[in-house]
Structure formats: C-alpha cells, structure tokens
Amino acid sequence: MRAINVLLAVLVSLAIALGVLELGFRLIPAFAPPATLNHFDDTLGWAKEPGKSVTRRVGGEKVHFEINEHGLRDDAGVGPGKEPNTFRVLMLGDSFVLGFTVERKDLFVDQLEGWWRSEERRVDVVNAGTEGWSTDQEVAWFLENAEAYAPDLVLLFPYENDLYWNGQESYYGNPKPRFEPTGVFSAKTLTEIEKKKHLRERSAALRALGMLLGKKGTPPFNPEFGVLLDTPPAGYDDWIARTENALRNLKLACDSLARPAKLLLVPLPSKSAIDPEEKSFFQTWEHGMQGQTLWSPDKPVNTFLGLATKLGIDALDPRAALIAETKAKGKLYFEKEVEWHFNALGNEVLATWLHGELDRRGVFPPEHAPRSQGEIPEHGHAAKGLPTWLYLFGGLWLFLGTAFCMTYPDEKKPRAYLGVGAMLGSVFLIVLGGGWAIGHVPAAWRTWLFVGLVAVLLGFIAYKLGRRLGTVLELLAAFTKRGHWYLMPLVVVLLTIGSLLVVAASSPLIAPFIYTLF
C-alpha cells in the first residue's frame, strides 16, 4: 500500500510540474492555442458564431471580438431588416473587413459609419466580413441573405489569395463552396470533416517544443502566391473563371433585388504592392517568394479590376492613395513577418480615401447627402481621458498603502505610502515598459526573448534561495517517500509562494519582478 501511495505522490508531483509548465507557456501568445470565432456552416463552410466573445493577441496587441446575435462583428441588433428611410451599406470581405488586427474603433468599416453619422446622414453600415472567406463564400452568403438585409450599396473587398481559394473545395481541410466556371450558383450541403486535434495542437508546451525543434530549411512554396507569378501555375485559368462567375452572380443578385443595390468592387492590395521595403522582404523571405524575381504584387488587383470591367461592375483602386500616404505618414500595414493586415493607421487612411471616393462618385442619393461637417471618429486614436492603468495604479496605491499603515501603525504614514507607491511603480514599469520594449523587438525574436527573461529570473531565484533550495527539495522528497500524495498540491503551492517571498525580501532589486509574477 505504501508503494502505491509513493507512486501516486510521484505522479501527482509530475502532473503539477507539467501543469505549471503548460500554464506558463499559455501565457506566451506565440505558444497558446488560438481562440476561434467560427463554427461549422453547412452552406458556407464556416461562419462567425453568434454571441461569441474572443480576445486574441495579434501583431503584439490585444484585439477583442464581440459577435452579435446575427453572427456579425457589429452592434447588437444589427442584422436583417433596416430602419425606414435609411441608406444601408453592406461590406463584404475576409479578415480585412472583419478587422482581424484592430479594435472596432480603429476598423475602417466602423470609422466610415461613425463619420457618416457625424455628418447627420441616415446611413447604416453592416459588417459581413469573416476571416478566411474567399470571394465565393462572400457571394454565397450574399445570395442567401440579400433580400433580408436589403442593402442599397454593396462594397466587396477581395484580396489576392481569393483568386487561388476560389478554385478550391476546401481551405486547410475545411470544406467550402465554390462556383462553377459558368452558370448560376447552386448551394450544396457541406459535410463537416471531423478533425481530431493532436495533443501537440492543444498543448502550449508541446507547441513551444515543436517550434524549438521544428524542421529547418526552406518550406514548400505557398500555392496562394502562384497568382503573383508572371507565368501562371497549372489551374490558374480555372481559378479565374470561377472568380469571374462568382462576381457575375453577385452583380445579378444586386440587380435582382426589389430595390436594386449598387455594387462596387474594391480590391485590396498587399503591402508588397504599396511599400517597396515590404516587397523586397517578401521576395527573399523563405515563407514568401523565396528569391523568385518573375512576379508582380500588382497582378491580383489588376486581375480583379479587369474582371470588373469585363462584367460591367464599377471598381475603385486604392493603390495610388495608399502609396502616397505610406510616403507621407509611414507604414499602413504591420511590418514584414509580423502580420499581413492593415494597422490602425492603414484602416484610417482607407476609411478617409473611401469617404472621399464614394462622395465623388455620387453613390449617395440627395436625401442622404451630408447635412453638417463631420469627421472620422477619434481618428483611430485612444479615447480621451486618463488611461485605464492610471486608475488601477491609483486604486492599488490607496488600498495597499492603507493596508500597510494599518498593519504597521508605528510606521510613518508618508513614508509608508511612498514606499508602497515606489514598489507599485516598479511593477507597473516592468509590465508596461517591458511590453513597450518587447513591441519594438523584431517579431521573430520576441517569444524567445520573453522565454529568456523568464529563465534568467527563475535562475536568479534559484541562486538567491541557495541552500534553502536543497531544503525545499528534501521536504518534497520526504512527502513523496511517505506517500502523502493528497498533500502534494498544497505543499507545492506553499513552498513556491514562500520561496518567492523569501527572495523578494532578500533583494529589493528583484522584488518588483517577483511581485509582477503574482
């Protein structure tokens, strides 16, 4: 019986160690399993899950996604049906329209709506963007929902990889609809493919190990980028034919509504088409063009514009405006391998350009012309007022300072509050300043730099514990040998907290880092 208890104690200790390791790696965004917004849809392949709330870290920033009851990243209640005498603008697209990398206040879709409302226009904007969708899925969604949403203006924002995925029946193993090269689209019932996630996909620790020991060498050429090559790859003509038919069906659907909707095509360029520095990087990057020179980042946009002309669809080309603003204001996309999407400035520039172009083209009827001088809301910047962290700092300072004075009444109160404030200031400096500093480190180094800093901190803790560390290990060994497996979690927690507090008390320089861990 004692042998069984000893074995249980060993297993419990091992489970605790692995659990702590897993939780630690889950705190590092690069290793944590990604949060999902979507669920299976038997017509579209996947769609945003109504009522879903997710927070992700993208491009080094936290981004919150709130999906309303109609499966839109939009205000509660926005969905089928619209208010009388309202001009409805429907935005169709992928993750660029969803706003994969920015909060809603920084997304061009919401900025445009806020701008139009500030001009006292009765304009309602619906965001139907969904990550991973290609043109065919966006059009299939519209064919199913057009009558219910009753748009007056439809803006479609295709991206370069749409051309490839419009020719595929699945997206990384997920089934999706596609249009035939000709004819009217006929929706098919898709079957969800049951995919069992391997343990390495669910575990942050194993993901970290995989990244550390991953295969070296040049990865296979991404077939999405075949649409950029001067010499088209096999299947290219079929991809284009299916894309053309999707656009044809979209135009027919807009024209066939009880009140026909105006359709505008706005192909979004990649950052390689806008920024020469990004083009040079992408040409040599191992996950990009891998040194190939016979390619053009402008080819996909030109292809979409050519299809629009052939089908009689009005189109807007944002490239000249984005290039000019990049020269004047700086990067509009996240840099290099960090991300492919617009940053907050890029969204603001696109919103500003679209606002001017749509008015110049006269897409709004006279009754929805601006009644006052408006502007883009907040210009994508932080809201006015003191930052949230300052309120948190003040509240903690007041609470902890008062608690310290009550615990040590003989201590001079000004000195007590100053001491607590200094300690809190150090902790906040580590968290905020450290995050700012890491944000300026190249993306490829950030994760391992963070891991290195934690390793150094843990090493210093072990050094400061000195012989106490031996005592801790002896105590753990004693409990294990006695078979007190049911006490192991409590013992581990108490010893961990006690050891950290001992180190914090022995070194005022390291104390703020330890308190930051708590």
Beta strands, then each sheet from edge to edge (+ up, - down):
strand 1: 38-41
strand 2: 45-48
strand 3: 53-58
strand 4: 61-66
strand 5: 87-93
strand 6: 123-127
strand 7: 153-157
strand 8: 170-171
strand 9: 174-175
strand 10: 262-265
strand 11: 314-315
sheet 1: 1+ 2-
sheet 2: 3+ 4-
sheet 3: 6+ 5+ 7+ 10+ 11+
sheet 4: 8+ 9-
end
